[in-house]
């Protein structure tokens, strides 16, 4: 019989898969499968449960599992599953072995154990609470074949080694999935804007462009984009764009707005620093900038909801920005919203910080480019 690999080596290989699985679902499943194999499990099932109504919002199932059996479990057995009561007492990063909490008499009388699990030749279960936050929880169950002994000290030791990294990876995975969902909403909002919007790095490499920006890139005579780099046809404007991108992506995080030479009508280019916490930045640390193309022929009314989603600001801040762009003063806005001028000025400071604008006139110009 081949010698079993040391626990530290097993732990490192499992953890490596889980970290790779933060952004890659197949690697996350591979990491869970490797953990299951290393502790002698035959099947695993991970579920994400909504903390508000206990509904299952996501699941990861081992490849070898018959999917119809999980449907059967959900329909006929879940309400009487004794293991769920064990889960209720778990803390994040902890696990329990079912045989330490359920004796042979309880197991023999359990429909879950005697009927359902036996029908798929499974019995002993390790229950893990991988992640627990205010919104949802990640639970993992790994089950052994019915003819195997219960989980023992070696399996417990390996789980103890893996658990801290599993918790970190599960948190990062949940954050990544949230960002992906928010980014889809944010990009949908940008696609609905009457302005071309692109996310680029300091060199001008295009990371994302909404539908209108893509059209400008393909057809506009004032753009000269090559090799995935955003460029302007007019040399002085190109230099101004490069300077603006460099400043927006620097520590100074300075915004800029300038006209682009166009044979038909003036096109205004707005360059904004993109906050690394913005959903469009994902989990990247690389400084990025938001470039907005304002073409007069495309002008449409302001929409506070789209302003908020496009710039990553709050609805209250978007309403203030909208009011200023339509000519209201801070005092007039405060009066219409029934807030103090000091509160309105506080929102204005937050707008400056989030957009990179230094003066109110810059902020107004920016918002008008979105109109």
KEKE-3310 file (N, C-alpha, C; in steps of 0.2 Angstrom, whole numbers, plus 5000, padded with zeros to 4 digits):
npx = (5004:5003:5011:5003:5002:5011:5002:5004:5008:4996:4987:4992:4990:4977:4973:4979:4971:4958:4961:4964:4951:4943:4940:4937:4925:4927:4939:4936:4927:4935:4945:4936:4933:4946:4949:4938:4942:4954:4951:4944:4931:4917:4907:4902:4893:4890:4882:4875:4866:4853:4853:4841:4829:4832:4833:4840:4853:4863:4873:4886:4890:4897:4905:4902:4890:4873:4862:4848:4846:4848:4838:4828:4831:4829:4816:4809:4817:4824:4818:4817:4830:4843:4855:4855:4852:4864:4872:4867:4873:4886:4901:4909:4921:4922:4919:4910:4909:4898:4895:4900:4890:4878:4871:4871:4858:4850:4854:4850:4836:4834:4827:4834:4847:4844:4836:4838:4853:4858:4853:4861:4873:4880:4886:4893:4896:4904:4902:4903:4905:4909:4908:4901:4891:4882:4873:4873:4877:4889:4888:4896:4895:4903:4903:4905:4907:4896:4901:4913:4924:4920:4924:4941:4955:4966:4959:4952:4963:4968:4958:4958:4970:4967:4956:4957:4962:4952:4941:4945:4947:4933:4927:4933:4929:4915:4914:4920:4910:4899:4904:4904:4891:4886:4894:4889:4876:4881:4887:4877:4870:4879:4878:4866:4867:4867:4879:4896:4906:4921:4932:4949:4967:4982:4990:4980:4975:4961:4949:4936:4922:4907:4891:4889:4902:4909:4904:4908:4922:4923:4918:4920:4928:4936:4943:4957:4960:4971:4977:4970:4972:4966:4965:4968:4963:4969:4984:4988:4977:4978:4990:4985:4975:4984:4991:4980:4975:4986:4987:4975:4976:4986:4993:4988:4976:4968:4955:4950:4944:4941:4941:4939:4946:4936:4928:4915:4907:4910:4917:4917:4929:4929:4939:4941:4947:4945:4938:4946:4937:4926:4913:4916:4930:4933:4942:4954:4970:4977:4978:4964:4955:4940:4933:4924:4914:4907:4896:4888:4876:4870:4864:4854:4840:4845:4848:4846:4847:4855:4866:4871:4874:4883:4894:4897:4892:4881:4863:4858:4869:4869:4857:4860:4871:4864:4855:4864:4870:4859:4858:4854:4858:4868:4861:4848:4846:4847:4836:4825:4826:4825:4835:4850:4861:4874:4874:4871:4883:4892:4889:4893:4907:4909:4906:4916:4927:4924:4923:4935:4935:4939:4933:4917:4913:4919:4913:4900:4902:4906:4894:4885:4891:4886:4873)
npy = (4994:5011:5024:5037:5054:5068:5078:5091:5093:5089:5098:5110:5108:5107:5120:5128:5125:5130:5144:5147:5145:5156:5165:5156:5145:5131:5127:5130:5120:5109:5110:5108:5094:5089:5090:5082:5070:5068:5067:5055:5055:5052:5060:5077:5092:5108:5122:5138:5148:5160:5172:5178:5172:5158:5152:5142:5149:5146:5132:5119:5105:5088:5080:5067:5065:5059:5070:5070:5064:5074:5082:5074:5073:5087:5088:5078:5074:5085:5092:5084:5081:5077:5082:5095:5102:5101:5109:5122:5126:5128:5138:5151:5144:5132:5114:5099:5082:5070:5057:5060:5066:5061:5046:5028:5023:5034:5036:5024:5026:5036:5043:5050:5044:5030:5028:5038:5041:5028:5023:5029:5023:5030:5037:5042:5059:5074:5091:5107:5125:5136:5150:5164:5178:5194:5192:5180:5162:5149:5132:5116:5099:5084:5067:5050:5033:5020:5009:5012:5017:5029:5046:5051:5055:5059:5064:5075:5082:5086:5094:5104:5111:5115:5124:5138:5145:5141:5148:5161:5160:5157:5169:5178:5173:5175:5188:5191:5186:5194:5206:5203:5202:5215:5222:5218:5224:5238:5239:5237:5248:5258:5255:5259:5273:5289:5293:5289:5278:5273:5262:5263:5260:5268:5269:5270:5258:5249:5243:5241:5245:5254:5251:5263:5269:5260:5261:5274:5271:5263:5271:5285:5300:5307:5299:5288:5274:5260:5244:5241:5252:5267:5281:5298:5306:5319:5326:5336:5334:5321:5321:5328:5319:5308:5315:5318:5305:5299:5308:5305:5292:5293:5296:5308:5308:5316:5324:5328:5338:5341:5348:5339:5339:5340:5338:5341:5345:5351:5339:5334:5328:5319:5314:5304:5299:5282:5274:5262:5254:5254:5245:5242:5242:5229:5217:5223:5230:5239:5256:5264:5273:5283:5286:5298:5302:5316:5320:5332:5329:5318:5322:5320:5321:5323:5309:5304:5291:5284:5292:5289:5275:5275:5282:5277:5283:5288:5288:5300:5308:5308:5315:5328:5331:5331:5342:5353:5352:5356:5370:5373:5381:5377:5381:5382:5368:5362:5368:5362:5349:5348:5348:5353:5367:5364:5350:5347:5353:5344:5332:5337:5338:5324:5320:5327:5320:5307:5308:5314:5327:5345:5357:5365:5369:5360:5348:5350:5351:5338:5331:5336:5330:5318:5319)
npz = (5000:4996:5004:5013:5009:5018:5030:5029:5016:5009:5014:5008:4994:4993:4998:4988:4977:4981:4983:4970:4965:4969:4959:4949:4945:4942:4948:4961:4964:4961:4971:4983:4979:4980:4994:4999:4994:5001:5014:5014:5009:4999:4992:4991:4996:4994:5000:4998:5009:5011:5024:5028:5024:5024:5012:4999:4989:4981:4975:4976:4969:4969:4955:4953:4959:4959:4952:4953:4965:4974:4972:4976:4990:4994:4992:5000:5012:5018:5028:5039:5043:5054:5054:5051:5063:5070:5062:5066:5077:5074:5072:5061:5051:5058:5062:5062:5067:5062:5069:5082:5088:5085:5090:5087:5088:5086:5073:5066:5067:5059:5045:5035:5036:5036:5025:5014:5013:5013:5002:4992:4996:5006:5022:5035:5040:5038:5044:5039:5042:5032:5029:5036:5036:5037:5028:5021:5022:5020:5019:5020:5017:5018:5013:5018:5011:5015:5020:5026:5040:5054:5052:5058:5068:5060:5049:5056:5059:5047:5042:5052:5048:5035:5037:5041:5029:5020:5025:5022:5008:5005:5009:5000:4988:4989:4989:4977:4969:4972:4967:4954:4951:4954:4945:4933:4934:4935:4922:4914:4917:4912:4899:4896:4896:4888:4883:4878:4886:4894:4902:4906:4907:4914:4902:4893:4888:4884:4895:4897:4887:4885:4875:4867:4867:4860:4848:4844:4844:4833:4822:4823:4817:4825:4834:4836:4838:4842:4842:4854:4862:4868:4858:4851:4836:4833:4836:4847:4855:4858:4866:4877:4881:4885:4896:4905:4908:4914:4925:4931:4935:4944:4961:4964:4958:4949:4940:4923:4910:4893:4876:4860:4844:4831:4815:4814:4826:4842:4853:4869:4881:4895:4909:4922:4939:4943:4957:4966:4973:4966:4957:4944:4944:4949:4957:4955:4958:4950:4945:4937:4925:4921:4906:4897:4883:4877:4865:4857:4849:4854:4866:4880:4893:4910:4922:4938:4943:4934:4934:4947:4947:4936:4941:4953:4965:4979:4979:4985:4984:4970:4967:4972:4963:4951:4953:4954:4942:4934:4937:4950:4966:4981:4992:4987:4984:4996:5002:4995:4997:5010:5020:5029:5024:5028:5028:5014:5009:5014:5007:4995:4996:4998:4985:4977:4982:4977:4963:4959:4956:4958:4959:4960:4947:4939:4943:4938:4925:4922:4926:4916:4905:4905:4902)
capx = (5000:5007:5011:4999:5006:5010:4996:5005:5007:4989:4984:4995:4987:4969:4972:4980:4965:4953:4962:4962:4944:4940:4937:4936:4921:4929:4944:4933:4924:4941:4947:4932:4934:4952:4948:4934:4946:4960:4948:4941:4924:4915:4902:4901:4888:4891:4876:4874:4860:4851:4852:4835:4824:4835:4833:4847:4854:4869:4876:4891:4889:4903:4903:4900:4884:4867:4859:4841:4845:4848:4831:4824:4833:4826:4808:4807:4821:4827:4814:4819:4838:4845:4862:4854:4852:4871:4874:4864:4878:4893:4903:4912:4928:4922:4916:4908:4908:4891:4895:4901:4884:4872:4873:4869:4851:4847:4855:4846:4829:4833:4825:4839:4852:4843:4833:4841:4860:4859:4851:4867:4879:4884:4883:4896:4896:4908:4898:4908:4903:4914:4908:4895:4891:4875:4868:4872:4881:4891:4889:4899:4895:4907:4900:4909:4904:4892:4906:4919:4923:4918:4930:4945:4959:4969:4954:4951:4970:4969:4953:4961:4975:4964:4950:4958:4963:4946:4937:4948:4945:4926:4925:4935:4924:4908:4915:4920:4903:4895:4906:4902:4884:4886:4897:4884:4871:4884:4888:4870:4868:4883:4876:4860:4869:4867:4886:4901:4910:4926:4937:4955:4972:4986:4992:4975:4972:4953:4947:4929:4918:4899:4889:4890:4909:4912:4902:4913:4929:4923:4916:4921:4934:4941:4946:4962:4962:4974:4980:4967:4974:4962:4969:4964:4966:4972:4990:4988:4972:4981:4994:4981:4972:4989:4992:4974:4975:4992:4985:4969:4979:4992:4991:4984:4969:4965:4950:4951:4939:4944:4938:4942:4945:4931:4926:4907:4905:4915:4916:4920:4931:4930:4943:4940:4950:4940:4940:4947:4932:4920:4912:4919:4937:4933:4947:4961:4974:4979:4974:4960:4951:4934:4933:4917:4914:4901:4894:4881:4870:4868:4862:4847:4840:4849:4844:4850:4848:4860:4872:4873:4876:4889:4899:4898:4890:4875:4857:4858:4874:4867:4852:4864:4875:4859:4853:4869:4871:4853:4858:4853:4864:4868:4856:4842:4845:4846:4829:4820:4827:4823:4841:4853:4866:4880:4873:4872:4890:4895:4888:4897:4914:4910:4906:4923:4932:4923:4924:4941:4934:4942:4929:4910:4912:4921:4908:4894:4904:4906:4887:4882:4893:4882:4866)
capy = (5000:5017:5029:5043:5060:5071:5082:5098:5093:5088:5105:5115:5107:5109:5127:5131:5125:5135:5151:5148:5145:5162:5168:5151:5140:5124:5126:5129:5113:5104:5111:5104:5087:5086:5090:5076:5064:5067:5064:5049:5056:5050:5065:5083:5096:5115:5126:5145:5149:5167:5172:5181:5167:5151:5149:5141:5153:5143:5126:5116:5097:5084:5078:5060:5064:5059:5076:5069:5062:5080:5085:5070:5075:5093:5087:5073:5073:5090:5095:5079:5080:5078:5085:5103:5105:5102:5115:5128:5127:5129:5145:5151:5140:5126:5108:5094:5075:5068:5052:5062:5070:5056:5039:5023:5022:5040:5035:5019:5028:5042:5042:5052:5040:5023:5028:5042:5041:5021:5022:5031:5020:5035:5037:5047:5066:5080:5097:5113:5131:5139:5157:5167:5185:5196:5191:5173:5157:5144:5126:5111:5092:5078:5061:5044:5027:5017:5003:5015:5019:5036:5051:5050:5060:5061:5069:5081:5086:5090:5100:5110:5114:5119:5128:5146:5147:5139:5153:5167:5159:5158:5176:5182:5170:5178:5195:5191:5184:5200:5211:5201:5204:5222:5224:5217:5230:5244:5239:5238:5256:5262:5254:5264:5280:5292:5295:5284:5278:5268:5261:5262:5261:5274:5269:5270:5251:5249:5237:5240:5251:5253:5251:5269:5270:5255:5263:5279:5269:5260:5275:5292:5302:5311:5294:5284:5268:5255:5239:5241:5258:5273:5287:5303:5308:5325:5326:5340:5331:5315:5323:5330:5313:5305:5318:5317:5298:5299:5311:5302:5286:5294:5297:5314:5306:5322:5324:5333:5339:5345:5347:5335:5342:5336:5342:5342:5348:5350:5334:5335:5322:5319:5309:5303:5293:5276:5272:5254:5250:5254:5238:5241:5240:5223:5217:5225:5236:5244:5262:5264:5280:5282:5291:5299:5305:5320:5322:5336:5326:5313:5325:5318:5323:5319:5304:5303:5284:5282:5295:5286:5269:5276:5285:5274:5287:5286:5291:5307:5312:5309:5320:5334:5332:5333:5348:5358:5353:5360:5377:5375:5382:5372:5383:5380:5361:5360:5369:5358:5342:5349:5347:5359:5368:5360:5343:5347:5354:5337:5328:5340:5335:5317:5320:5329:5314:5301:5309:5317:5335:5349:5363:5364:5370:5354:5343:5352:5349:5331:5328:5337:5326:5312:5321)
capz = (5000:4995:5010:5012:5009:5024:5030:5027:5008:5007:5015:5003:4987:4993:4998:4982:4973:4984:4981:4962:4964:4970:4953:4944:4948:4941:4952:4968:4964:4961:4978:4987:4978:4983:5001:5000:4993:5006:5020:5013:5007:4992:4989:4994:4994:4997:4999:5001:5012:5013:5031:5029:5024:5024:5005:4996:4983:4976:4977:4972:4970:4966:4949:4954:4963:4955:4953:4954:4972:4978:4971:4980:4996:4995:4992:5005:5018:5021:5034:5045:5043:5060:5054:5051:5070:5071:5058:5069:5083:5071:5071:5055:5052:5063:5059:5067:5064:5064:5074:5088:5090:5084:5092:5082:5089:5082:5065:5064:5067:5055:5038:5031:5036:5034:5018:5009:5012:5012:4995:4988:4999:5010:5029:5039:5037:5041:5042:5039:5041:5028:5029:5039:5037:5039:5022:5019:5025:5016:5022:5016:5019:5015:5016:5017:5010:5021:5023:5029:5047:5054:5052:5064:5070:5054:5045:5060:5059:5040:5042:5056:5044:5029:5038:5041:5022:5017:5027:5019:5001:5004:5009:4994:4983:4990:4987:4970:4965:4973:4963:4947:4950:4954:4939:4928:4935:4933:4915:4911:4918:4907:4892:4895:4896:4882:4882:4877:4893:4893:4907:4903:4912:4913:4896:4888:4887:4886:4899:4895:4884:4884:4868:4863:4866:4855:4841:4843:4843:4826:4817:4824:4814:4830:4838:4833:4843:4839:4847:4861:4866:4866:4856:4848:4829:4833:4840:4853:4859:4860:4871:4882:4884:4889:4902:4909:4910:4919:4932:4934:4938:4949:4968:4964:4956:4946:4934:4918:4904:4887:4869:4855:4838:4827:4810:4814:4832:4848:4857:4876:4884:4903:4912:4930:4942:4945:4963:4966:4976:4961:4955:4937:4945:4951:4963:4953:4962:4945:4944:4931:4924:4917:4900:4895:4877:4876:4859:4857:4845:4858:4872:4883:4900:4916:4925:4944:4945:4930:4937:4953:4945:4932:4945:4960:4971:4982:4976:4988:4980:4963:4966:4972:4957:4946:4955:4953:4934:4931:4939:4957:4971:4987:4997:4984:4984:5003:5004:4991:5000:5018:5024:5031:5019:5030:5026:5007:5008:5016:5001:4989:4998:4996:4977:4975:4983:4973:4956:4958:4954:4963:4960:4958:4940:4936:4944:4934:4918:4922:4926:4910:4900:4906:4900)
cpx = (5004:5006:5007:5003:5006:5004:4997:5005:5000:4986:4986:4991:4980:4969:4974:4974:4959:4954:4961:4955:4940:4936:4935:4932:4924:4935:4942:4931:4930:4944:4943:4932:4940:4952:4944:4938:4951:4957:4944:4933:4923:4910:4903:4896:4889:4885:4877:4867:4859:4849:4845:4829:4826:4834:4840:4848:4859:4871:4882:4891:4895:4900:4900:4893:4878:4863:4851:4840:4845:4841:4826:4825:4829:4818:4806:4810:4823:4824:4816:4826:4841:4852:4861:4854:4859:4874:4873:4869:4885:4894:4908:4919:4928:4918:4914:4908:4902:4891:4897:4895:4878:4874:4869:4861:4848:4848:4851:4838:4828:4832:4830:4845:4850:4840:4837:4849:4862:4858:4857:4874:4883:4881:4887:4897:4900:4904:4903:4904:4908:4914:4901:4896:4883:4870:4867:4877:4883:4892:4892:4898:4899:4905:4904:4905:4901:4897:4912:4918:4922:4925:4934:4950:4963:4965:4953:4957:4970:4964:4955:4966:4972:4959:4952:4959:4956:4941:4939:4946:4937:4924:4927:4931:4918:4909:4916:4914:4899:4897:4904:4895:4883:4889:4892:4878:4874:4885:4882:4868:4872:4881:4870:4861:4869:4874:4890:4905:4915:4930:4944:4961:4976:4989:4987:4972:4965:4952:4940:4926:4911:4898:4891:4897:4912:4910:4907:4919:4929:4922:4918:4928:4939:4944:4951:4964:4965:4977:4977:4969:4970:4967:4965:4967:4971:4978:4990:4983:4974:4986:4990:4978:4978:4990:4986:4974:4981:4990:4979:4971:4984:4989:4987:4977:4965:4961:4952:4945:4942:4941:4942:4941:4941:4928:4919:4905:4910:4913:4920:4922:4932:4934:4943:4944:4944:4942:4941:4942:4926:4920:4916:4927:4938:4938:4954:4964:4977:4975:4970:4957:4945:4934:4926:4917:4907:4900:4888:4875:4867:4865:4855:4847:4844:4845:4849:4852:4854:4867:4875:4877:4883:4895:4901:4897:4883:4869:4857:4863:4873:4862:4855:4868:4870:4857:4858:4870:4865:4853:4856:4859:4863:4862:4849:4841:4844:4838:4824:4821:4826:4829:4845:4859:4873:4880:4874:4880:4894:4895:4892:4904:4914:4910:4913:4928:4931:4924:4931:4941:4936:4937:4922:4909:4914:4916:4902:4896:4904:4899:4884:4885:4889:4875:4865)
cpy = (5006:5021:5035:5049:5064:5076:5089:5099:5093:5095:5110:5114:5109:5117:5131:5131:5130:5142:5152:5148:5151:5165:5163:5145:5133:5122:5126:5122:5108:5104:5107:5096:5085:5085:5083:5070:5063:5065:5058:5049:5054:5055:5071:5087:5103:5119:5133:5147:5157:5167:5175:5176:5160:5148:5147:5145:5151:5137:5123:5109:5094:5081:5071:5059:5064:5065:5075:5067:5069:5083:5081:5072:5082:5092:5083:5072:5079:5092:5090:5077:5082:5082:5093:5106:5105:5108:5122:5130:5129:5137:5145:5148:5134:5120:5103:5087:5072:5062:5054:5065:5066:5049:5034:5022:5028:5039:5030:5021:5034:5040:5045:5047:5033:5023:5031:5040:5033:5020:5024:5028:5025:5034:5043:5054:5070:5086:5103:5119:5135:5147:5159:5174:5187:5194:5184:5168:5152:5138:5121:5104:5088:5072:5055:5038:5024:5012:5006:5017:5026:5040:5050:5056:5063:5066:5075:5085:5090:5095:5106:5114:5118:5124:5136:5148:5146:5145:5160:5166:5160:5165:5180:5179:5174:5185:5196:5190:5191:5205:5210:5203:5211:5225:5224:5222:5236:5244:5240:5245:5260:5261:5258:5271:5283:5295:5289:5284:5272:5268:5259:5263:5267:5275:5270:5263:5251:5242:5236:5246:5249:5253:5257:5271:5266:5258:5269:5277:5266:5265:5282:5294:5306:5306:5290:5279:5263:5250:5239:5247:5263:5278:5292:5305:5314:5325:5329:5337:5325:5316:5325:5324:5309:5308:5317:5310:5297:5302:5308:5295:5286:5295:5303:5313:5313:5321:5329:5333:5343:5344:5343:5338:5337:5341:5344:5347:5347:5344:5335:5328:5323:5313:5309:5298:5288:5274:5264:5250:5250:5247:5237:5240:5233:5222:5219:5231:5241:5250:5262:5271:5278:5288:5292:5304:5309:5323:5326:5333:5321:5315:5322:5321:5319:5314:5302:5296:5282:5285:5291:5279:5270:5278:5282:5278:5285:5290:5298:5311:5313:5315:5327:5336:5334:5340:5354:5358:5356:5367:5378:5377:5377:5374:5381:5372:5359:5362:5364:5351:5342:5346:5353:5361:5365:5353:5343:5348:5347:5332:5330:5337:5328:5316:5322:5323:5309:5302:5312:5325:5339:5355:5361:5364:5363:5348:5344:5350:5342:5328:5330:5333:5319:5313:5320)
cpz = (5000:5001:5008:5013:5016:5024:5028:5019:5006:5008:5010:4996:4987:4994:4992:4977:4975:4982:4974:4961:4966:4964:4947:4947:4948:4946:4960:4969:4965:4968:4983:4986:4981:4991:5003:4999:4998:5013:5020:5011:5000:4988:4994:4991:4997:4995:5002:5003:5014:5020:5033:5029:5023:5017:5003:4989:4979:4979:4973:4974:4966:4960:4949:4956:4958:4956:4955:4962:4976:4977:4976:4988:4998:4996:4998:5011:5021:5028:5040:5046:5050:5060:5053:5058:5072:5068:5062:5074:5080:5071:5064:5056:5056:5059:5064:5063:5067:5070:5081:5092:5090:5086:5087:5083:5085:5075:5063:5063:5062:5048:5033:5030:5033:5027:5013:5008:5010:5004:4990:4991:5003:5017:5033:5036:5041:5039:5044:5038:5038:5029:5032:5040:5038:5034:5020:5022:5020:5020:5017:5020:5015:5018:5014:5015:5016:5024:5026:5036:5048:5054:5058:5065:5065:5050:5049:5059:5052:5040:5046:5052:5038:5031:5038:5033:5018:5019:5023:5011:5000:5005:5003:4988:4983:4988:4980:4966:4966:4968:4955:4946:4950:4947:4933:4928:4932:4925:4911:4911:4913:4900:4890:4895:4889:4880:4881:4883:4892:4900:4905:4909:4910:4906:4890:4886:4889:4889:4898:4892:4883:4876:4864:4862:4861:4848:4839:4841:4835:4821:4817:4821:4819:4835:4833:4837:4839:4844:4854:4865:4864:4864:4852:4841:4829:4838:4847:4858:4862:4866:4878:4886:4888:4896:4907:4912:4915:4926:4935:4938:4943:4956:4968:4962:4953:4940:4929:4913:4899:4881:4865:4849:4834:4821:4810:4820:4837:4852:4864:4878:4891:4905:4919:4933:4944:4952:4963:4969:4972:4958:4948:4938:4947:4957:4961:4957:4957:4944:4937:4931:4920:4912:4897:4889:4877:4869:4859:4854:4849:4865:4874:4890:4905:4919:4932:4945:4941:4932:4943:4951:4941:4936:4951:4966:4973:4979:4979:4984:4973:4962:4967:4966:4951:4947:4953:4945:4931:4934:4946:4961:4977:4991:4994:4985:4991:5005:5001:4994:5008:5022:5025:5025:5021:5028:5018:5005:5009:5010:4996:4990:4996:4988:4974:4976:4979:4966:4954:4956:4960:4964:4957:4950:4936:4937:4939:4927:4917:4921:4919:4904:4900:4903:4893)
residu = (UNK:UNK:UNK:UNK:UNK:UNK:UNK:UNK:UNK:UNK:UNK:UNK:UNK:UNK:UNK:UNK:UNK:UNK:UNK:UNK:UNK:UNK:UNK:UNK:UNK:UNK:UNK:UNK:UNK:UNK:UNK:UNK:UNK:UNK:UNK:UNK:UNK:UNK:UNK:UNK:UNK:UNK:UNK:UNK:UNK:UNK:UNK:UNK:UNK:UNK:UNK:UNK:UNK:UNK:UNK:UNK:UNK:UNK:UNK:UNK:UNK:UNK:UNK:UNK:UNK:UNK:UNK:UNK:UNK:UNK:UNK:UNK:UNK:UNK:UNK:UNK:UNK:UNK:UNK:UNK:UNK:UNK:UNK:UNK:UNK:UNK:UNK:UNK:UNK:UNK:UNK:UNK:UNK:UNK:UNK:UNK:UNK:UNK:UNK:UNK:UNK:UNK:UNK:UNK:UNK:UNK:UNK:UNK:UNK:UNK:UNK:UNK:UNK:UNK:UNK:UNK:UNK:UNK:UNK:UNK:UNK:UNK:UNK:UNK:UNK:UNK:UNK:UNK:UNK:UNK:UNK:UNK:UNK:UNK:UNK:UNK:UNK:UNK:UNK:UNK:UNK:UNK:UNK:UNK:UNK:UNK:UNK:UNK:UNK:UNK:UNK:UNK:UNK:UNK:UNK:UNK:UNK:UNK:UNK:UNK:UNK:UNK:UNK:UNK:UNK:UNK:UNK:UNK:UNK:UNK:UNK:UNK:UNK:UNK:UNK:UNK:UNK:UNK:UNK:UNK:UNK:UNK:UNK:UNK:UNK:UNK:UNK:UNK:UNK:UNK:UNK:UNK:UNK:UNK:UNK:UNK:UNK:UNK:UNK:UNK:UNK:UNK:UNK:UNK:UNK:UNK:UNK:UNK:UNK:UNK:UNK:UNK:UNK:UNK:UNK:UNK:UNK:UNK:UNK:UNK:UNK:UNK:UNK:UNK:UNK:UNK:UNK:UNK:UNK:UNK:UNK:UNK:UNK:UNK:UNK:UNK:UNK:UNK:UNK:UNK:UNK:UNK:UNK:UNK:UNK:UNK:UNK:UNK:UNK:UNK:UNK:UNK:UNK:UNK:UNK:UNK:UNK:UNK:UNK:UNK:UNK:UNK:UNK:UNK:UNK:UNK:UNK:UNK:UNK:UNK:UNK:UNK:UNK:UNK:UNK:UNK:UNK:UNK:UNK:UNK:UNK:UNK:UNK:UNK:UNK:UNK:UNK:UNK:UNK:UNK:UNK:UNK:UNK:UNK:UNK:UNK:UNK:UNK:UNK:UNK:UNK:UNK:UNK:UNK:UNK:UNK:UNK:UNK:UNK:UNK:UNK:UNK:UNK:UNK:UNK:UNK:UNK:UNK:UNK:UNK:UNK:UNK:UNK:UNK:UNK:UNK:UNK:UNK:UNK:UNK:UNK:UNK:UNK:UNK:UNK:UNK:UNK:UNK:UNK:UNK:UNK:UNK:UNK:UNK:UNK:UNK:UNK:UNK:UNK:UNK:UNK:UNK:UNK:UNK:UNK:UNK:UNK:UNK:UNK:UNK:UNK:UNK:UNK:UNK:UNK:UNK:UNK:UNK:UNK:UNK:UNK)
# end
